């Protein structure tokens, strides 16, 4: 199935990195990422569905009650899109902030670039 870039960037936040259930997280990864996908973040590079699943699960395990919330509308340009977001416990001040840049190919995520930002 093919998705709009705006749908992909939000699903990445909520259905992959925000998902506590390993089976639902893996199903989302299989659905929205290309087979040769890559995730770049300040501490490493993760390639393929297995590695993205592993790192998303590890991140979520350290903060199972944190939620990602976009703080601005996603911005699309060509086959790329970015979304600024914050994360933290619901009802509390955000613990950290970031920007995800994604590159899409054929309606799926080919690459995600994560940059941490200062809290707004």
Secondary structure by P-SEA (a helix, b strand, c coil): ccccaaaaaaaaaccccccccaaaaaaaaacccccbbbbbccccccccaaaaaaaaaaaaaacccbbbbbcccccccccccccccccccccccccccbbbbbbbccccccbbbbbbbccc
